[in-house]
Amino acid sequence: MLLNFLSMRLDDLDYHLPPGQIAQRPPGRRDSSRLLLLSRSEGSMGDRLFVDLPDLLCGDELIILNNTRVIPARLFGRRAGVHAQPPSRKTRSEHLTGKVEVFLTRQVGAESWEALVRPGRKMQTSERVLFGEGELEAEVISRGELGIRTLRFVSRDTRSVSEHLERLGHIPLPPYIHRSDEVADRERYQTVFAKQPGAIAAPTAGLHFTPEVLERIRARGIEICELTLDVGLGTFQPVHTETLEDHVMDAESYEIPAQTAQTIQQARAADRPILAVGTTVVRALEAAALRAKESGSAELVLPGKADARLFIYPGFHFRVVDALLTNFHLPRSTLLALVCAFAGQKNVLAAYNHAVQAGYRFYSYGDCMLIR
């Protein structure tokens, strides 16, 4: 039984994970990861391999993938025209060298991005940052909440801003991966079906798929559809409130093609289970379903572009998703709250404790769980 969402505290989403089980690199093969099969209704579980996924499916599912593509969102530059402002003792070395780290979080215009900037406290409006040999430049045009800056980028040679970002940027590996990004991460921190650039983190449940696994799924007659949710700060922003209902999610843009919405409608009419690959797919589908309900539409999900601000935690009523493939998530996180909302806090934490005891690998490059 799900907890009443008004009574759930952040402490209820805690579990112990030995640091050695946080995956620092992807497995040798994408589909060689382990898969924990969890029953929502019974709480029973079993240890499998992801390569067996096509055989574990019932055969009538509609699978929804997130085809977003991770951009090289971390940039390193140097300040130009530093304001005469005394540095603090903590940031003195950074001011003396003028080094700046820019982490793009959301595109807001043709050449403009919201970003986290370090050292951000000293970066004022109209300051400029140079990247590479100066061929790419960014100006701070506004300051927002939570340290967010809006930067306008300009190319100083014949190449476009997007070409410079692709060339100079680094893959934004999560902070629990304690190493710098490598060349291999440009391919392995993308799904094999990534198409639409815009995400600053991978939809990690999709990282396990290979073309061969997808072909085996299709060979069983199982339909696969795609949507796009640009994974942003909303997905991994920490919860700073004691109770979940006080947390506010950052918006993430998504797009559901008309064909995907129609196929979902047909699957529901035929009483076929809808399997979401990843929590980002869940957020997009359930946000679109809530929009449909509030607008009085007869459609299950509204197609088109919109922003997902939906925070899913225990007590939430799911309108679309019947099954979920997901990686293991950080304790006390919004992603773990979503999984607990879907399968029940008791079931999920029992499954996580089993995964810890059984030596599963956790987080972005780690193993996964199929919940149905």
Salt bridges, closest charged atoms under 4 A:
ASP11 OD1 - ARG332 NH1 2.58
ASP14 OD2 - ARG332 NH1 3.91
ASP31 OD2 - ARG29 NH2 2.85
ASP47 OD1 - HIS354 NE2 2.87
ASP55 OD2 - ARG216 NH2 3.14
GLU94 OE2 - ARG118 NH1 3.00
GLU101 OE2 - ARG74 NE 2.76
GLU127 OE2 - ARG79 NH2 2.48
GLU135 OE2 - ARG167 NH2 2.73
GLU137 OE1 - ARG128 NH1 3.44
GLU137 OE2 - ARG156 NH2 3.27
ASP157 OD2 - ARG159 NH2 2.85
ASP157 OD1 - HIS164 NE2 2.81
GLU166 OE2 - ARG186 NH1 3.25
ASP181 OD1 - HIS170 ND1 3.06
GLU182 OE2 - ARG25 NH2 2.31
GLU182 OE2 - ARG179 NH1 3.73
ASP185 OD2 - ARG179 NH1 2.85
GLU187 OE2 - ARG30 NH2 3.26
GLU223 OE1 - ARG272 NH2 3.08
GLU226 OE2 - LYS195 NZ 2.86
GLU242 OE1 - ARG9 NH2 2.93
GLU252 OE1 - ARG283 NH1 2.24
ASP307 OD2 - ARG106 NH2 3.30
ASP307 OD2 - ARG309 NH2 3.89
ASP322 OD2 - ARG268 NH2 3.37
